[in-house]
Amino acid sequence: MNEEQNTLIGYILEHLPHGSGIDGDWSMDFNEKKQEVSFYNSYHYMDGYGYYRRWIDFKVRISLKHIDNFYLSFRGPSSDYWYINGYGIREYLNDTIRFSLEEAGLI
């Protein structure tokens, strides 16, 4: 990874959202061949009664050449997909991450 890439990745990492369910620490992997960065975190799901129920792991894959075209995916047991799709977690995370990148002037 060259200095320009390192600076850009650091800037992205600095501006990824934290809080409102995105309560874990961000980590990352860089794929030099594809010029892609995968950022990892977890969403802390809260039920309708205000109790935290589970952590849902997710990954945001961003091409350094096309930051606006990021890809959001989830890791974990298939039972999580009921929460992800049934409660709009996918849309929430997608919108929140896109907003953070827009606010940072990246897209």
N, C-alpha and C positions, 0 to 999 in steps of 0.2 A: 504494500500500500504506500503510495507516495504522499508527500506532505499535503498536497491539495485535497486528495481523497480523505486523508485523515482529518483535516480541518472541516470538510463538509460533513463527514460522518459524526464528528463531535458536535457540530451545530445541530444536526438532525436530532441526535440523542438528547441534547440540551432542551430541545423544544417539544419532544414527545410528551403527551399528557401524563399527569400523575394526579391521583385523587379521584373522587366520585366513582369508586369501584375499581379503578386501575391503581391498585394499592401495592403492587410488588415493585421490585427494583428492575429497571431495564437492563438487559444484557444483549450482546450482539455477536454475530459471526460475519465475517467478510469473505465473499467468494470472488477472488481476484479474477478468475477466468471469465465469469459472467458479469463482473462489475456490479454485483448485487450485495446488499447488506440485509441480513435477517436480524430483526430486533425481537426480543422475547420478553413477555411479561405475563401477568395473571390478572384476571378480573375477579373481584370478590363479590359474588352474587348475594344480594340481600332479598329476602322474601317480602311479601306484602305486610308482614307484621314487624318489619324492621330488624330481623335477625339475619346475620350472615350465615349462609347455608353451605357454600362450597367455593372453591377456587376453580376457575376455568382458565387453563393455559391457552395463550394465543401467540401467534407469530405475525409480524408485519414484514413482508419482503419488499424492499425498495431497490429499484435499479437506479444507480447514480446518474444514468443518462436520461431517465424518464421518471423523475421523482413523483410526478402527479399520477402515475399509473401504478400505485402500490397494490400489493396483494395481501389480504388478511386471511389467515387460516387458523384452525384450532387444533389443539392436541389434547388427548385424554380419552376417557371412556365414552362410549357411544351414548350413554345416558345424558351426558352434558349437552348433546345436540338438541334435546328437548328444551332445555333452558335457553340455549343459544338462539334457536329459531322461534320458539314459542313466546319468549319474552322480549324479543327485539334486541338482544345483546349484540348480534352481528351488526345491525344497522347503527346502534348506538356507538359501538367502537369505531366503525368505519367513519361515521360522521365526526366523531370527536378527534380522531387522528387526522382526518382531512382538514378540519378546522385549525388544528394546531400547526400543521404544515403551512396552511394559508397565512395564518397570523405571523409565522416566522418569515414569510416572503419566499418560501421554497417552491410554492406552486401558485 
